[in-house]
Amino acid sequence: MTKDSLSLTLTPNNSSTYYQNLIFFGFLSVLCLTFAIGFFVLGATMILPFAGLEIIILFIILKLNRDWLNQSEKIYLDKLYVKFKKGKNDLTFDRFLSKFSVVDHKTKKKIFITTNKKKIEIGAFLNEEEIEELIVLLKNKVHDLNFI
């Protein structure tokens, strides 16, 4: 952040690494296979396909979780432009024709970049405290830029 610009990168909270999750889901898979083999030895042969299905579902959940955690949003704000990048979408708006708006829902606040054509939510994955910090930061920076 400089006097005449602001650059932010927003990412979800990530409390564990990919390898930690892989170890956890691997442990669950080994546990599932151990029980399945134990029941197979006792004569319950139909449990093996369901155990395999359970392991496949565990790794699908791991993949979906990592995809969600790897998302990010970038906001760049200067005297003339607001630039927003989410995934492969890279949007640029005229700062004077766009605004940041806050909508207070019953469960949580939402922040949007609003122009005459689009309304884009910012930081949908942030928690309430982080949203409040982002609101204050954006308000202060917009105020500063208006008086430069």
C-alpha positions as CSV (number, residue, x, y, z in Angstrom):
1,M,0.0,0.0,0.0
2,T,1.4,3.4,-1.0
3,K,-0.1,6.8,-0.6
4,D,-1.9,6.8,-3.9
5,S,-2.7,3.1,-4.4
6,L,-3.8,-0.1,-2.6
7,S,-3.1,-3.6,-3.6
8,L,-4.7,-6.5,-1.7
9,T,-4.7,-10.3,-2.1
10,L,-7.6,-12.1,-0.4
11,T,-7.4,-15.8,0.3
12,P,-9.4,-18.2,2.5
13,N,-8.1,-19.2,5.9
14,N,-5.9,-22.3,5.4
15,S,-5.1,-24.0,8.7
16,S,-3.5,-27.1,7.2
17,T,-1.2,-27.9,4.3
18,Y,-2.0,-30.2,1.4
19,Y,0.3,-32.9,2.9
20,Q,-1.3,-32.7,6.3
21,N,-4.7,-33.2,4.6
22,L,-3.3,-36.0,2.5
23,I,-2.0,-37.8,5.6
24,F,-5.4,-37.3,7.4
25,F,-7.4,-38.6,4.5
26,G,-4.9,-41.4,3.9
27,F,-5.3,-42.4,7.5
28,L,-9.0,-42.5,7.1
29,S,-8.6,-44.6,4.0
30,V,-6.3,-47.1,5.6
31,L,-8.8,-47.4,8.6
32,C,-11.6,-48.0,6.1
33,L,-9.7,-50.6,4.2
34,T,-8.7,-52.4,7.5
35,F,-12.3,-52.7,8.6
36,A,-13.3,-53.8,5.0
37,I,-10.6,-56.5,4.9
38,G,-11.6,-57.7,8.4
39,F,-15.2,-58.1,7.4
40,F,-14.1,-59.7,4.1
41,V,-12.2,-62.3,6.1
42,L,-15.3,-62.9,8.2
43,G,-17.3,-63.6,5.1
44,A,-19.0,-60.2,4.3
45,T,-17.6,-59.9,0.8
46,M,-20.0,-57.2,-0.3
47,I,-18.3,-54.6,1.9
48,L,-15.2,-54.3,-0.3
49,P,-16.9,-52.4,-3.2
50,F,-18.5,-50.0,-0.7
51,A,-15.2,-49.4,1.1
52,G,-13.6,-48.6,-2.3
53,L,-16.5,-46.2,-3.0
54,E,-15.9,-44.6,0.4
55,I,-12.2,-44.1,-0.3
56,I,-12.9,-42.6,-3.7
57,I,-15.4,-40.1,-2.1
58,L,-12.8,-39.2,0.5
59,F,-10.3,-38.2,-2.1
60,I,-12.9,-36.3,-4.1
61,I,-13.6,-34.3,-0.9
62,L,-9.9,-33.7,-0.5
63,K,-9.7,-32.4,-4.1
64,L,-12.7,-30.1,-3.7
65,N,-11.4,-28.8,-0.4
66,R,-8.0,-28.0,-1.9
67,D,-9.6,-26.3,-4.9
68,W,-11.7,-24.1,-2.6
69,L,-8.7,-23.2,-0.4
70,N,-6.5,-22.3,-3.4
71,Q,-8.9,-19.6,-4.6
72,S,-7.8,-16.0,-4.4
73,E,-9.0,-12.5,-5.2
74,K,-6.8,-9.5,-6.0
75,I,-7.9,-5.9,-5.7
76,Y,-5.9,-3.0,-6.9
77,L,-7.2,0.5,-6.2
78,D,-5.6,3.8,-7.4
79,K,-6.6,7.3,-8.3
80,L,-8.2,6.3,-11.6
81,Y,-9.0,2.6,-11.6
82,V,-10.2,-0.3,-9.6
83,K,-8.8,-3.6,-10.8
84,F,-10.3,-6.9,-9.6
85,K,-8.9,-10.3,-10.4
86,K,-10.6,-13.6,-9.5
87,G,-9.3,-16.7,-11.0
88,K,-8.9,-16.0,-14.7
89,N,-11.3,-13.1,-14.7
90,D,-9.4,-9.8,-14.8
91,L,-11.7,-6.7,-14.6
92,T,-10.8,-3.0,-14.7
93,F,-13.3,-0.3,-13.7
94,D,-13.1,3.5,-13.7
95,R,-12.9,4.4,-10.1
96,F,-15.3,7.3,-10.4
97,L,-18.0,5.2,-12.1
98,S,-17.8,2.4,-9.6
99,K,-18.3,2.1,-5.9
100,F,-17.8,-0.4,-3.1
101,S,-21.1,-1.2,-1.4
102,V,-21.8,-3.2,1.8
103,V,-24.9,-5.2,2.1
104,D,-25.8,-6.4,5.6
105,H,-27.5,-9.7,5.5
106,K,-28.9,-11.5,8.6
107,T,-26.0,-13.9,8.7
108,K,-23.1,-11.8,7.5
109,K,-22.1,-8.6,5.7
110,K,-21.2,-8.8,2.0
111,I,-19.0,-6.4,0.0
112,F,-19.5,-5.6,-3.6
113,I,-17.9,-3.7,-6.4
114,T,-20.8,-2.1,-8.2
115,T,-20.8,-0.4,-11.6
116,N,-23.6,0.5,-14.0
117,K,-23.3,-2.9,-15.6
118,K,-22.0,-5.3,-13.0
119,K,-22.2,-6.2,-9.3
120,I,-19.3,-8.4,-8.1
121,E,-19.0,-9.8,-4.6
122,I,-15.6,-9.5,-2.9
123,G,-14.3,-11.9,-0.3
124,A,-17.2,-14.3,0.0
125,F,-14.9,-16.7,1.8
126,L,-13.8,-14.2,4.5
127,N,-15.1,-14.4,8.1
128,E,-16.9,-11.6,9.8
129,E,-13.8,-10.0,11.4
130,E,-11.9,-10.1,8.1
131,I,-14.9,-8.5,6.3
132,E,-15.0,-5.7,8.9
133,E,-11.2,-5.1,8.5
134,L,-11.6,-5.0,4.7
135,I,-14.5,-2.5,4.9
136,V,-12.5,-0.2,7.1
137,L,-9.4,-0.5,4.9
138,L,-11.4,0.2,1.7
139,K,-13.2,3.2,3.3
140,N,-10.0,4.8,4.5
141,K,-8.2,4.3,1.2
142,V,-11.1,5.6,-0.9
143,H,-11.3,8.6,1.4
144,D,-7.5,9.2,1.1
145,L,-7.7,8.9,-2.7
146,N,-10.5,11.4,-2.9
147,F,-8.4,14.1,-1.2
148,I,-5.1,13.6,-3.1
